[in-house]
Amino acid sequence: MKRIDLNTGVIPLSEFRANATQCVAQVRETRRPMVITQHGKSASVLMDVGEYEKLMDRLELLQDVQTAESQIDQGLTISHAQAKRRLLARVRA
C-alpha cells in the first residue's frame, strides 16, 4: 500500500463532503489512502477496497506467524513425520 501524501491526502470533512466523488476517484486512481479530519484532528481514513483487502491479507498472515511463533515458544510442535501422518489420515478419511 502506498503511503498517504501529506500534501494532497489530508482533507477536512467539509471539503470531503463537497468533493466526495473527486476524493474517491483520487483514492482509486492513486491507490493512496486519504485522511479526513474533523475539527483539525484525524477522524477517518478513506482507502481503495483492493488496497484494504491486501492490507487485511497481510495482517492475517502476520497474525498466523505470531500464533505459530507463540506455539513454538510453548513447545506445541510436532515432528514432520507426525504432521505427515495426520495429514494423510485426513485425506484418506
PDB file of N, CA, C and O in Angstrom:
ATOM      1  N   MET A   1       0.845  -1.182   0.000  1.00  0.00           N
ATOM      2  CA  MET A   1       0.000   0.000   0.000  1.00  0.00           C
ATOM      3  C   MET A   1       0.882   1.234   0.000  1.00  0.00           C
ATOM      4  O   MET A   1       1.878   1.300   0.721  1.00  0.00           O
ATOM      5  N   LYS A   2       0.516   2.192  -0.800  1.00  0.00           N
ATOM      6  CA  LYS A   2       1.264   3.442  -0.851  1.00  0.00           C
ATOM      7  C   LYS A   2       0.960   4.280   0.387  1.00  0.00           C
ATOM      8  O   LYS A   2      -0.118   4.192   0.975  1.00  0.00           O
ATOM      9  N   ARG A   3       1.928   5.082   0.756  1.00  0.00           N
ATOM     10  CA  ARG A   3       1.767   5.963   1.918  1.00  0.00           C
ATOM     11  C   ARG A   3       0.874   7.148   1.581  1.00  0.00           C
ATOM     12  O   ARG A   3       0.693   7.501   0.416  1.00  0.00           O
ATOM     13  N   ILE A   4       0.329   7.746   2.614  1.00  0.00           N
ATOM     14  CA  ILE A   4      -0.507   8.937   2.449  1.00  0.00           C
ATOM     15  C   ILE A   4       0.383  10.090   1.986  1.00  0.00           C
ATOM     16  O   ILE A   4       1.459  10.319   2.539  1.00  0.00           O
ATOM     17  N   ASP A   5      -0.076  10.803   0.978  1.00  0.00           N
ATOM     18  CA  ASP A   5       0.617  12.007   0.515  1.00  0.00           C
ATOM     19  C   ASP A   5       0.134  13.153   1.399  1.00  0.00           C
ATOM     20  O   ASP A   5      -1.030  13.549   1.332  1.00  0.00           O
ATOM     21  N   LEU A   6       1.024  13.676   2.219  1.00  0.00           N
ATOM     22  CA  LEU A   6       0.617  14.697   3.187  1.00  0.00           C
ATOM     23  C   LEU A   6       0.220  16.021   2.530  1.00  0.00           C
ATOM     24  O   LEU A   6      -0.397  16.865   3.179  1.00  0.00           O
ATOM     25  N   ASN A   7       0.564  16.217   1.249  1.00  0.00           N
ATOM     26  CA  ASN A   7       0.169  17.446   0.549  1.00  0.00           C
ATOM     27  C   ASN A   7      -1.248  17.358  -0.007  1.00  0.00           C
ATOM     28  O   ASN A   7      -1.960  18.362  -0.046  1.00  0.00           O
ATOM     29  N   THR A   8      -1.661  16.175  -0.434  1.00  0.00           N
ATOM     30  CA  THR A   8      -2.984  16.047  -1.054  1.00  0.00           C
ATOM     31  C   THR A   8      -3.860  15.005  -0.376  1.00  0.00           C
ATOM     32  O   THR A   8      -5.028  14.856  -0.736  1.00  0.00           O
ATOM     33  N   GLY A   9      -3.330  14.295   0.580  1.00  0.00           N
ATOM     34  CA  GLY A   9      -4.060  13.184   1.168  1.00  0.00           C
ATOM     35  C   GLY A   9      -4.670  13.447   2.524  1.00  0.00           C
ATOM     36  O   GLY A   9      -5.139  12.511   3.173  1.00  0.00           O
ATOM     37  N   VAL A  10      -4.681  14.678   2.969  1.00  0.00           N
ATOM     38  CA  VAL A  10      -5.307  15.032   4.242  1.00  0.00           C
ATOM     39  C   VAL A  10      -6.266  16.181   3.955  1.00  0.00           C
ATOM     40  O   VAL A  10      -5.857  17.261   3.528  1.00  0.00           O
ATOM     41  N   ILE A  11      -7.565  15.924   4.203  1.00  0.00           N
ATOM     42  CA  ILE A  11      -8.557  16.961   3.903  1.00  0.00           C
ATOM     43  C   ILE A  11      -9.574  17.060   5.033  1.00  0.00           C
ATOM     44  O   ILE A  11      -9.863  16.070   5.705  1.00  0.00           O
ATOM     45  N   PRO A  12     -10.108  18.245   5.238  1.00  0.00           N
ATOM     46  CA  PRO A  12     -11.153  18.401   6.254  1.00  0.00           C
ATOM     47  C   PRO A  12     -12.461  17.766   5.786  1.00  0.00           C
ATOM     48  O   PRO A  12     -12.715  17.651   4.587  1.00  0.00           O
ATOM     49  N   LEU A  13     -13.266  17.364   6.729  1.00  0.00           N
ATOM     50  CA  LEU A  13     -14.540  16.727   6.434  1.00  0.00           C
ATOM     51  C   LEU A  13     -15.412  17.595   5.534  1.00  0.00           C
ATOM     52  O   LEU A  13     -16.073  17.074   4.636  1.00  0.00           O
ATOM     53  N   SER A  14     -15.428  18.885   5.752  1.00  0.00           N
ATOM     54  CA  SER A  14     -16.249  19.781   4.927  1.00  0.00           C
ATOM     55  C   SER A  14     -15.820  19.727   3.466  1.00  0.00           C
ATOM     56  O   SER A  14     -16.666  19.745   2.572  1.00  0.00           O
ATOM     57  N   GLU A  15     -14.523  19.661   3.215  1.00  0.00           N
ATOM     58  CA  GLU A  15     -14.021  19.556   1.837  1.00  0.00           C
ATOM     59  C   GLU A  15     -14.374  18.187   1.247  1.00  0.00           C
ATOM     60  O   GLU A  15     -14.716  18.081   0.070  1.00  0.00           O
ATOM     61  N   PHE A  16     -14.287  17.152   2.070  1.00  0.00           N
ATOM     62  CA  PHE A  16     -14.661  15.819   1.593  1.00  0.00           C
ATOM     63  C   PHE A  16     -16.132  15.797   1.191  1.00  0.00           C
ATOM     64  O   PHE A  16     -16.482  15.262   0.139  1.00  0.00           O
ATOM     65  N   ARG A  17     -16.987  16.371   2.018  1.00  0.00           N
ATOM     66  CA  ARG A  17     -18.426  16.405   1.707  1.00  0.00           C
ATOM     67  C   ARG A  17     -18.683  17.098   0.370  1.00  0.00           C
ATOM     68  O   ARG A  17     -19.490  16.638  -0.437  1.00  0.00           O
ATOM     69  N   ALA A  18     -17.987  18.204   0.154  1.00  0.00           N
ATOM     70  CA  ALA A  18     -18.194  18.985  -1.066  1.00  0.00           C
ATOM     71  C   ALA A  18     -17.620  18.295  -2.298  1.00  0.00           C
ATOM     72  O   ALA A  18     -18.086  18.531  -3.413  1.00  0.00           O
ATOM     73  N   ASN A  19     -16.611  17.444  -2.108  1.00  0.00           N
ATOM     74  CA  ASN A  19     -15.907  16.838  -3.238  1.00  0.00           C
ATOM     75  C   ASN A  19     -15.763  15.330  -3.099  1.00  0.00           C
ATOM     76  O   ASN A  19     -14.739  14.772  -3.494  1.00  0.00           O
ATOM     77  N   ALA A  20     -16.757  14.667  -2.552  1.00  0.00           N
ATOM     78  CA  ALA A  20     -16.660  13.234  -2.270  1.00  0.00           C
ATOM     79  C   ALA A  20     -16.329  12.418  -3.516  1.00  0.00           C
ATOM     80  O   ALA A  20     -15.482  11.526  -3.464  1.00  0.00           O
ATOM     81  N   THR A  21     -16.977  12.711  -4.618  1.00  0.00           N
ATOM     82  CA  THR A  21     -16.747  11.951  -5.849  1.00  0.00           C
ATOM     83  C   THR A  21     -15.295  12.082  -6.303  1.00  0.00           C
ATOM     84  O   THR A  21     -14.669  11.090  -6.678  1.00  0.00           O
ATOM     85  N   GLN A  22     -14.764  13.293  -6.269  1.00  0.00           N
ATOM     86  CA  GLN A  22     -13.378  13.502  -6.676  1.00  0.00           C
ATOM     87  C   GLN A  22     -12.406  12.838  -5.697  1.00  0.00           C
ATOM     88  O   GLN A  22     -11.374  12.309  -6.111  1.00  0.00           O
ATOM     89  N   CYS A  23     -12.727  12.864  -4.419  1.00  0.00           N
ATOM     90  CA  CYS A  23     -11.862  12.232  -3.416  1.00  0.00           C
ATOM     91  C   CYS A  23     -11.802  10.722  -3.631  1.00  0.00           C
ATOM     92  O   CYS A  23     -10.727  10.125  -3.584  1.00  0.00           O
ATOM     93  N   VAL A  24     -12.949  10.117  -3.865  1.00  0.00           N
ATOM     94  CA  VAL A  24     -12.991   8.673  -4.113  1.00  0.00           C
ATOM     95  C   VAL A  24     -12.222   8.351  -5.382  1.00  0.00           C
ATOM     96  O   VAL A  24     -11.469   7.377  -5.417  1.00  0.00           O
ATOM     97  N   ALA A  25     -12.397   9.150  -6.422  1.00  0.00           N
ATOM     98  CA  ALA A  25     -11.680   8.926  -7.678  1.00  0.00           C
ATOM     99  C   ALA A  25     -10.173   9.031  -7.472  1.00  0.00           C
ATOM    100  O   ALA A  25      -9.412   8.235  -8.022  1.00  0.00           O
ATOM    101  N   GLN A  26      -9.745  10.010  -6.684  1.00  0.00           N
ATOM    102  CA  GLN A  26      -8.314  10.185  -6.416  1.00  0.00           C
ATOM    103  C   GLN A  26      -7.743   8.974  -5.688  1.00  0.00           C
ATOM    104  O   GLN A  26      -6.664   8.491  -6.029  1.00  0.00           O
ATOM    105  N   VAL A  27      -8.463   8.487  -4.693  1.00  0.00           N
ATOM    106  CA  VAL A  27      -8.000   7.326  -3.920  1.00  0.00           C
ATOM    107  C   VAL A  27      -7.933   6.095  -4.811  1.00  0.00           C
ATOM    108  O   VAL A  27      -6.974   5.327  -4.733  1.00  0.00           O
ATOM    109  N   ARG A  28      -8.928   5.900  -5.649  1.00  0.00           N
ATOM    110  CA  ARG A  28      -8.937   4.739  -6.544  1.00  0.00           C
ATOM    111  C   ARG A  28      -7.815   4.826  -7.567  1.00  0.00           C
ATOM    112  O   ARG A  28      -7.178   3.821  -7.883  1.00  0.00           O
ATOM    113  N   GLU A  29      -7.574   6.023  -8.083  1.00  0.00           N
ATOM    114  CA  GLU A  29      -6.550   6.208  -9.123  1.00  0.00           C
ATOM    115  C   GLU A  29      -5.134   6.076  -8.566  1.00  0.00           C
ATOM    116  O   GLU A  29      -4.288   5.406  -9.158  1.00  0.00           O
ATOM    117  N   THR A  30      -4.882   6.712  -7.433  1.00  0.00           N
ATOM    118  CA  THR A  30      -3.523   6.739  -6.872  1.00  0.00           C
ATOM    119  C   THR A  30      -3.224   5.556  -5.963  1.00  0.00           C
ATOM    120  O   THR A  30      -2.063   5.241  -5.702  1.00  0.00           O
ATOM    121  N   ARG A  31      -4.293   4.893  -5.475  1.00  0.00           N
ATOM    122  CA  ARG A  31      -4.167   3.801  -4.502  1.00  0.00           C
ATOM    123  C   ARG A  31      -3.584   4.292  -3.176  1.00  0.00           C
ATOM    124  O   ARG A  31      -3.137   3.493  -2.353  1.00  0.00           O
ATOM    125  N   ARG A  32      -3.593   5.592  -2.981  1.00  0.00           N
ATOM    126  CA  ARG A  32      -3.120   6.185  -1.722  1.00  0.00           C
ATOM    127  C   ARG A  32      -4.317   6.479  -0.828  1.00  0.00           C
ATOM    128  O   ARG A  32      -5.310   7.040  -1.292  1.00  0.00           O
ATOM    129  N   PRO A  33      -4.237   6.109   0.445  1.00  0.00           N
ATOM    130  CA  PRO A  33      -5.331   6.449   1.359  1.00  0.00           C
ATOM    131  C   PRO A  33      -5.416   7.953   1.586  1.00  0.00           C
ATOM    132  O   PRO A  33      -4.459   8.690   1.346  1.00  0.00           O
ATOM    133  N   MET A  34      -6.566   8.386   2.047  1.00  0.00           N
ATOM    134  CA  MET A  34      -6.784   9.801   2.327  1.00  0.00           C
ATOM    135  C   MET A  34      -7.286   9.926   3.767  1.00  0.00           C
ATOM    136  O   MET A  34      -8.201   9.211   4.175  1.00  0.00           O
ATOM    137  N   VAL A  35      -6.691  10.823   4.521  1.00  0.00           N
ATOM    138  CA  VAL A  35      -7.112  11.078   5.903  1.00  0.00           C
ATOM    139  C   VAL A  35      -8.123  12.217   5.885  1.00  0.00           C
ATOM    140  O   VAL A  35      -7.892  13.268   5.287  1.00  0.00           O
ATOM    141  N   ILE A  36      -9.242  11.985   6.550  1.00  0.00           N
ATOM    142  CA  ILE A  36     -10.276  13.009   6.662  1.00  0.00           C
ATOM    143  C   ILE A  36     -10.241  13.522   8.095  1.00  0.00           C
ATOM    144  O   ILE A  36     -10.309  12.750   9.051  1.00  0.00           O
ATOM    145  N   THR A  37     -10.134  14.828   8.223  1.00  0.00           N
ATOM    146  CA  THR A  37     -10.040  15.434   9.549  1.00  0.00           C
ATOM    147  C   THR A  37     -11.379  16.051   9.943  1.00  0.00           C
ATOM    148  O   THR A  37     -12.194  16.436   9.104  1.00  0.00           O
ATOM    149  N   GLN A  38     -11.564  16.125  11.251  1.00  0.00           N
ATOM    150  CA  GLN A  38     -12.753  16.768  11.806  1.00  0.00           C
ATOM    151  C   GLN A  38     -12.295  17.612  12.983  1.00  0.00           C
ATOM    152  O   GLN A  38     -11.665  17.109  13.913  1.00  0.00           O
ATOM    153  N   HIS A  39     -12.608  18.870  12.938  1.00  0.00           N
ATOM    154  CA  HIS A  39     -12.164  19.814  13.975  1.00  0.00           C
ATOM    155  C   HIS A  39     -10.643  19.800  14.113  1.00  0.00           C
ATOM    156  O   HIS A  39     -10.109  19.903  15.218  1.00  0.00           O
ATOM    157  N   GLY A  40      -9.950  19.671  12.974  1.00  0.00           N
ATOM    158  CA  GLY A  40      -8.496  19.735  12.961  1.00  0.00           C
ATOM    159  C   GLY A  40      -7.780  18.478  13.400  1.00  0.00           C
ATOM    160  O   GLY A  40      -6.554  18.470  13.504  1.00  0.00           O
ATOM    161  N   LYS A  41      -8.523  17.411  13.662  1.00  0.00           N
ATOM    162  CA  LYS A  41      -7.905  16.158  14.100  1.00  0.00           C
ATOM    163  C   LYS A  41      -8.277  15.035  13.146  1.00  0.00           C
ATOM    164  O   LYS A  41      -9.359  15.045  12.558  1.00  0.00           O
ATOM    165  N   SER A  42      -7.376  14.063  12.993  1.00  0.00           N
ATOM    166  CA  SER A  42      -7.662  12.907  12.152  1.00  0.00           C
ATOM    167  C   SER A  42      -8.918  12.213  12.650  1.00  0.00           C
ATOM    168  O   SER A  42      -9.057  11.948  13.844  1.00  0.00           O
ATOM    169  N   ALA A  43      -9.842  11.914  11.723  1.00  0.00           N
ATOM    170  CA  ALA A  43     -11.101  11.291  12.116  1.00  0.00           C
ATOM    171  C   ALA A  43     -11.314   9.943  11.435  1.00  0.00           C
ATOM    172  O   ALA A  43     -11.835   9.012  12.049  1.00  0.00           O
ATOM    173  N   SER A  44     -10.911   9.835  10.164  1.00  0.00           N
ATOM    174  CA  SER A  44     -11.100   8.574   9.450  1.00  0.00           C
ATOM    175  C   SER A  44     -10.149   8.506   8.259  1.00  0.00           C
ATOM    176  O   SER A  44      -9.482   9.477   7.902  1.00  0.00           O
ATOM    177  N   VAL A  45     -10.118   7.312   7.662  1.00  0.00           N
ATOM    178  CA  VAL A  45      -9.257   7.088   6.509  1.00  0.00           C
ATOM    179  C   VAL A  45     -10.115   6.525   5.384  1.00  0.00           C
ATOM    180  O   VAL A  45     -10.885   5.585   5.587  1.00  0.00           O
ATOM    181  N   LEU A  46      -9.979   7.099   4.212  1.00  0.00           N
ATOM    182  CA  LEU A  46     -10.637   6.596   3.016  1.00  0.00           C
ATOM    183  C   LEU A  46      -9.582   5.872   2.208  1.00  0.00           C
ATOM    184  O   LEU A  46      -8.540   6.440   1.880  1.00  0.00           O
ATOM    185  N   MET A  47      -9.858   4.589   1.881  1.00  0.00           N
ATOM    186  CA  MET A  47      -8.875   3.850   1.095  1.00  0.00           C
ATOM    187  C   MET A  47      -9.543   2.972   0.062  1.00  0.00           C
ATOM    188  O   MET A  47     -10.713   2.612   0.192  1.00  0.00           O
ATOM    189  N   ASP A  48      -8.790   2.632  -0.962  1.00  0.00           N
ATOM    190  CA  ASP A  48      -9.260   1.778  -2.039  1.00  0.00           C
ATOM    191  C   ASP A  48      -9.590   0.392  -1.482  1.00  0.00           C
ATOM    192  O   ASP A  48      -8.870  -0.118  -0.624  1.00  0.00           O
ATOM    193  N   VAL A  49     -10.663  -0.213  -1.961  1.00  0.00           N
ATOM    194  CA  VAL A  49     -11.100  -1.516  -1.469  1.00  0.00           C
ATOM    195  C   VAL A  49     -10.030  -2.585  -1.712  1.00  0.00           C
ATOM    196  O   VAL A  49      -9.753  -3.393  -0.825  1.00  0.00           O
ATOM    197  N   GLY A  50      -9.434  -2.598  -2.895  1.00  0.00           N
ATOM    198  CA  GLY A  50      -8.387  -3.578  -3.194  1.00  0.00           C
ATOM    199  C   GLY A  50      -7.205  -3.445  -2.256  1.00  0.00           C
ATOM    200  O   GLY A  50      -6.659  -4.448  -1.795  1.00  0.00           O
ATOM    201  N   GLU A  51      -6.803  -2.212  -1.969  1.00  0.00           N
ATOM    202  CA  GLU A  51      -5.698  -1.985  -1.043  1.00  0.00           C
ATOM    203  C   GLU A  51      -6.071  -2.412   0.368  1.00  0.00           C
ATOM    204  O   GLU A  51      -5.236  -2.942   1.101  1.00  0.00           O
ATOM    205  N   TYR A  52      -7.322  -2.183   0.749  1.00  0.00           N
ATOM    206  CA  TYR A  52      -7.803  -2.608   2.065  1.00  0.00           C
ATOM    207  C   TYR A  52      -7.738  -4.133   2.176  1.00  0.00           C
ATOM    208  O   TYR A  52      -7.279  -4.668   3.186  1.00  0.00           O
ATOM    209  N   GLU A  53      -8.198  -4.826   1.137  1.00  0.00           N
ATOM    210  CA  GLU A  53      -8.167  -6.293   1.157  1.00  0.00           C
ATOM    211  C   GLU A  53      -6.736  -6.818   1.251  1.00  0.00           C
ATOM    212  O   GLU A  53      -6.472  -7.776   1.978  1.00  0.00           O
ATOM    213  N   LYS A  54      -5.814  -6.195   0.518  1.00  0.00           N
ATOM    214  CA  LYS A  54      -4.393  -6.593   0.610  1.00  0.00           C
ATOM    215  C   LYS A  54      -3.870  -6.384   2.026  1.00  0.00           C
ATOM    216  O   LYS A  54      -3.150  -7.226   2.563  1.00  0.00           O
ATOM    217  N   LEU A  55      -4.237  -5.261   2.623  1.00  0.00           N
ATOM    218  CA  LEU A  55      -3.806  -4.952   3.985  1.00  0.00           C
ATOM    219  C   LEU A  55      -4.329  -5.986   4.969  1.00  0.00           C
ATOM    220  O   LEU A  55      -3.596  -6.436   5.850  1.00  0.00           O
ATOM    221  N   MET A  56      -5.598  -6.365   4.823  1.00  0.00           N
ATOM    222  CA  MET A  56      -6.181  -7.375   5.710  1.00  0.00           C
ATOM    223  C   MET A  56      -5.516  -8.734   5.505  1.00  0.00           C
ATOM    224  O   MET A  56      -5.294  -9.459   6.475  1.00  0.00           O
ATOM    225  N   ASP A  57      -5.193  -9.092   4.261  1.00  0.00           N
ATOM    226  CA  ASP A  57      -4.487 -10.349   3.995  1.00  0.00           C
ATOM    227  C   ASP A  57      -3.128 -10.370   4.688  1.00  0.00           C
ATOM    228  O   ASP A  57      -2.739 -11.370   5.290  1.00  0.00           O
ATOM    229  N   ARG A  58      -2.414  -9.253   4.592  1.00  0.00           N
ATOM    230  CA  ARG A  58      -1.098  -9.163   5.246  1.00  0.00           C
ATOM    231  C   ARG A  58      -1.236  -9.264   6.758  1.00  0.00           C
ATOM    232  O   ARG A  58      -0.443  -9.938   7.416  1.00  0.00           O
ATOM    233  N   LEU A  59      -2.234  -8.601   7.302  1.00  0.00           N
ATOM    234  CA  LEU A  59      -2.461  -8.634   8.747  1.00  0.00           C
ATOM    235  C   LEU A  59      -2.769 -10.048   9.216  1.00  0.00           C
ATOM    236  O   LEU A  59      -2.241 -10.495  10.234  1.00  0.00           O
ATOM    237  N   GLU A  60      -3.626 -10.759   8.472  1.00  0.00           N
ATOM    238  CA  GLU A  60      -3.953 -12.142   8.830  1.00  0.00           C
ATOM    239  C   GLU A  60      -2.721 -13.032   8.782  1.00  0.00           C
ATOM    240  O   GLU A  60      -2.537 -13.884   9.651  1.00  0.00           O
ATOM    241  N   LEU A  61      -1.872 -12.843   7.772  1.00  0.00           N
ATOM    242  CA  LEU A  61      -0.640 -13.626   7.671  1.00  0.00           C
ATOM    243  C   LEU A  61       0.278 -13.340   8.861  1.00  0.00           C
ATOM    244  O   LEU A  61       0.848 -14.262   9.444  1.00  0.00           O
ATOM    245  N   LEU A  62       0.418 -12.082   9.215  1.00  0.00           N
ATOM    246  CA  LEU A  62       1.260 -11.727  10.362  1.00  0.00           C
ATOM    247  C   LEU A  62       0.707 -12.304  11.660  1.00  0.00           C
ATOM    248  O   LEU A  62       1.468 -12.732  12.528  1.00  0.00           O
ATOM    249  N   GLN A  63      -0.607 -12.313  11.791  1.00  0.00           N
ATOM    250  CA  GLN A  63      -1.219 -12.911  12.983  1.00  0.00           C
ATOM    251  C   GLN A  63      -0.965 -14.415  13.020  1.00  0.00           C
ATOM    252  O   GLN A  63      -0.714 -14.974  14.087  1.00  0.00           O
ATOM    253  N   ASP A  64      -1.028 -15.074  11.860  1.00  0.00           N
ATOM    254  CA  ASP A  64      -0.734 -16.511  11.793  1.00  0.00           C
ATOM    255  C   ASP A  64       0.712 -16.785  12.190  1.00  0.00           C
ATOM    256  O   ASP A  64       0.987 -17.741  12.916  1.00  0.00           O
ATOM    257  N   VAL A  65       1.633 -15.956  11.718  1.00  0.00           N
ATOM    258  CA  VAL A  65       3.046 -16.117  12.070  1.00  0.00           C
ATOM    259  C   VAL A  65       3.237 -15.914  13.568  1.00  0.00           C
ATOM    260  O   VAL A  65       3.967 -16.669  14.211  1.00  0.00           O
ATOM    261  N   GLN A  66       2.590 -14.903  14.122  1.00  0.00           N
ATOM    262  CA  GLN A  66       2.691 -14.642  15.555  1.00  0.00           C
ATOM    263  C   GLN A  66       2.141 -15.815  16.366  1.00  0.00           C
ATOM    264  O   GLN A  66       2.732 -16.200  17.375  1.00  0.00           O
ATOM    265  N   THR A  67       1.020 -16.382  15.933  1.00  0.00           N
ATOM    266  CA  THR A  67       0.449 -17.541  16.612  1.00  0.00           C
ATOM    267  C   THR A  67       1.405 -18.721  16.540  1.00  0.00           C
ATOM    268  O   THR A  67       1.623 -19.408  17.538  1.00  0.00           O
ATOM    269  N   ALA A  68       1.978 -18.961  15.362  1.00  0.00           N
ATOM    270  CA  ALA A  68       2.921 -20.072  15.193  1.00  0.00           C
ATOM    271  C   ALA A  68       4.156 -19.883  16.077  1.00  0.00           C
ATOM    272  O   ALA A  68       4.620 -20.840  16.698  1.00  0.00           O
ATOM    273  N   GLU A  69       4.687 -18.676  16.139  1.00  0.00           N
ATOM    274  CA  GLU A  69       5.851 -18.414  16.984  1.00  0.00           C
ATOM    275  C   GLU A  69       5.516 -18.648  18.450  1.00  0.00           C
ATOM    276  O   GLU A  69       6.333 -19.189  19.195  1.00  0.00           O
ATOM    277  N   SER A  70       4.339 -18.250  18.862  1.00  0.00           N
ATOM    278  CA  SER A  70       3.906 -18.469  20.243  1.00  0.00           C
ATOM    279  C   SER A  70       3.792 -19.959  20.538  1.00  0.00           C
ATOM    280  O   SER A  70       4.204 -20.417  21.604  1.00  0.00           O
ATOM    281  N   GLN A  71       3.234 -20.713  19.597  1.00  0.00           N
ATOM    282  CA  GLN A  71       3.114 -22.162  19.778  1.00  0.00           C
ATOM    283  C   GLN A  71       4.486 -22.825  19.851  1.00  0.00           C
ATOM    284  O   GLN A  71       4.687 -23.759  20.628  1.00  0.00           O
ATOM    285  N   ILE A  72       5.418 -22.349  19.052  1.00  0.00           N
ATOM    286  CA  ILE A  72       6.790 -22.888  19.103  1.00  0.00           C
ATOM    287  C   ILE A  72       7.402 -22.600  20.465  1.00  0.00           C
ATOM    288  O   ILE A  72       8.006 -23.481  21.077  1.00  0.00           O
ATOM    289  N   ASP A  73       7.249 -21.367  20.940  1.00  0.00           N
ATOM    290  CA  ASP A  73       7.793 -20.986  22.251  1.00  0.00           C
ATOM    291  C   ASP A  73       7.205 -21.835  23.379  1.00  0.00           C
ATOM    292  O   ASP A  73       7.879 -22.101  24.373  1.00  0.00           O
ATOM    293  N   GLN A  74       5.944 -22.262  23.224  1.00  0.00           N
ATOM    294  CA  GLN A  74       5.280 -23.066  24.245  1.00  0.00           C
ATOM    295  C   GLN A  74       5.556 -24.558  24.074  1.00  0.00           C
ATOM    296  O   GLN A  74       5.070 -25.379  24.851  1.00  0.00           O
ATOM    297  N   GLY A  75       6.333 -24.899  23.058  1.00  0.00           N
ATOM    298  CA  GLY A  75       6.651 -26.301  22.824  1.00  0.00           C
ATOM    299  C   GLY A  75       5.514 -27.091  22.201  1.00  0.00           C
ATOM    300  O   GLY A  75       5.487 -28.318  22.302  1.00  0.00           O
ATOM    301  N   LEU A  76       4.594 -26.421  21.573  1.00  0.00           N
ATOM    302  CA  LEU A  76       3.438 -27.083  20.967  1.00  0.00           C
ATOM    303  C   LEU A  76       3.738 -27.437  19.506  1.00  0.00           C
ATOM    304  O   LEU A  76       3.016 -27.028  18.597  1.00  0.00           O
ATOM    305  N   THR A  77       4.791 -28.187  19.302  1.00  0.00           N
ATOM    306  CA  THR A  77       5.190 -28.569  17.954  1.00  0.00           C
ATOM    307  C   THR A  77       5.112 -30.075  17.786  1.00  0.00           C
ATOM    308  O   THR A  77       5.083 -30.827  18.760  1.00  0.00           O
ATOM    309  N   ILE A  78       5.080 -30.504  16.524  1.00  0.00           N
ATOM    310  CA  ILE A  78       5.126 -31.933  16.223  1.00  0.00           C
ATOM    311  C   ILE A  78       6.177 -32.142  15.140  1.00  0.00           C
ATOM    312  O   ILE A  78       6.550 -31.205  14.435  1.00  0.00           O
ATOM    313  N   SER A  79       6.641 -33.360  15.018  1.00  0.00           N
ATOM    314  CA  SER A  79       7.661 -33.662  14.008  1.00  0.00           C
ATOM    315  C   SER A  79       7.039 -33.681  12.614  1.00  0.00           C
ATOM    316  O   SER A  79       5.819 -33.728  12.456  1.00  0.00           O
ATOM    317  N   HIS A  80       7.892 -33.643  11.632  1.00  0.00           N
ATOM    318  CA  HIS A  80       7.443 -33.715  10.244  1.00  0.00           C
ATOM    319  C   HIS A  80       6.691 -35.024   9.997  1.00  0.00           C
ATOM    320  O   HIS A  80       5.653 -35.036   9.336  1.00  0.00           O
ATOM    321  N   ALA A  81       7.217 -36.105  10.525  1.00  0.00           N
ATOM    322  CA  ALA A  81       6.578 -37.415  10.340  1.00  0.00           C
ATOM    323  C   ALA A  81       5.178 -37.441  10.951  1.00  0.00           C
ATOM    324  O   ALA A  81       4.249 -37.985  10.354  1.00  0.00           O
ATOM    325  N   GLN A  82       5.028 -36.853  12.141  1.00  0.00           N
ATOM    326  CA  GLN A  82       3.704 -36.798  12.774  1.00  0.00           C
ATOM    327  C   GLN A  82       2.738 -35.953  11.937  1.00  0.00           C
ATOM    328  O   GLN A  82       1.581 -36.330  11.750  1.00  0.00           O
ATOM    329  N   ALA A  83       3.205 -34.837  11.447  1.00  0.00           N
ATOM    330  CA  ALA A  83       2.359 -33.966  10.631  1.00  0.00           C
ATOM    331  C   ALA A  83       1.929 -34.688   9.360  1.00  0.00           C
ATOM    332  O   ALA A  83       0.774 -34.602   8.944  1.00  0.00           O
ATOM    333  N   LYS A  84       2.865 -35.392   8.754  1.00  0.00           N
ATOM    334  CA  LYS A  84       2.555 -36.136   7.531  1.00  0.00           C
ATOM    335  C   LYS A  84       1.507 -37.217   7.790  1.00  0.00           C
ATOM    336  O   LYS A  84       0.583 -37.391   6.994  1.00  0.00           O
ATOM    337  N   ARG A  85       1.647 -37.940   8.895  1.00  0.00           N
ATOM    338  CA  ARG A  85       0.668 -38.976   9.248  1.00  0.00           C
ATOM    339  C   ARG A  85      -0.717 -38.375   9.461  1.00  0.00           C
ATOM    340  O   ARG A  85      -1.712 -38.919   8.980  1.00  0.00           O
ATOM    341  N   ARG A  86      -0.785 -37.256  10.179  1.00  0.00           N
ATOM    342  CA  ARG A  86      -2.073 -36.609  10.433  1.00  0.00           C
ATOM    343  C   ARG A  86      -2.726 -36.136   9.133  1.00  0.00           C
ATOM    344  O   ARG A  86      -3.929 -36.301   8.931  1.00  0.00           O
ATOM    345  N   LEU A  87      -1.920 -35.553   8.269  1.00  0.00           N
ATOM    346  CA  LEU A  87      -2.436 -35.061   7.008  1.00  0.00           C
ATOM    347  C   LEU A  87      -2.961 -36.219   6.139  1.00  0.00           C
ATOM    348  O   LEU A  87      -4.048 -36.133   5.567  1.00  0.00           O
ATOM    349  N   LEU A  88      -2.186 -37.278   6.053  1.00  0.00           N
ATOM    350  CA  LEU A  88      -2.618 -38.426   5.252  1.00  0.00           C
ATOM    351  C   LEU A  88      -3.882 -39.063   5.827  1.00  0.00           C
ATOM    352  O   LEU A  88      -4.744 -39.518   5.075  1.00  0.00           O
ATOM    353  N   ALA A  89      -3.994 -39.095   7.132  1.00  0.00           N
ATOM    354  CA  ALA A  89      -5.198 -39.653   7.778  1.00  0.00           C
ATOM    355  C   ALA A  89      -6.429 -38.823   7.411  1.00  0.00           C
ATOM    356  O   ALA A  89      -7.503 -39.382   7.194  1.00  0.00           O
ATOM    357  N   ARG A  90      -6.289 -37.508   7.340  1.00  0.00           N
ATOM    358  CA  ARG A  90      -7.404 -36.638   6.976  1.00  0.00           C
ATOM    359  C   ARG A  90      -7.802 -36.838   5.517  1.00  0.00           C
ATOM    360  O   ARG A  90      -8.986 -36.859   5.179  1.00  0.00           O
ATOM    361  N   VAL A  91      -6.798 -36.982   4.665  1.00  0.00           N
ATOM    362  CA  VAL A  91      -7.057 -37.119   3.231  1.00  0.00           C
ATOM    363  C   VAL A  91      -7.757 -38.449   2.951  1.00  0.00           C
ATOM    364  O   VAL A  91      -8.641 -38.516   2.097  1.00  0.00           O
ATOM    365  N   ARG A  92      -7.375 -39.482   3.650  1.00  0.00           N
ATOM    366  CA  ARG A  92      -7.937 -40.812   3.423  1.00  0.00           C
ATOM    367  C   ARG A  92      -9.327 -40.976   4.025  1.00  0.00           C
ATOM    368  O   ARG A  92     -10.099 -41.832   3.593  1.00  0.00           O
ATOM    369  N   ALA A  93      -9.641 -40.165   5.010  1.00  0.00           N
ATOM    370  CA  ALA A  93     -10.929 -40.302   5.710  1.00  0.00           C
ATOM    371  C   ALA A  93     -12.080 -39.810   4.903  1.00  0.00           C
ATOM    372  O   ALA A  93     -13.222 -39.861   5.361  1.00  0.00           O
TER     373      ALA A  93
END
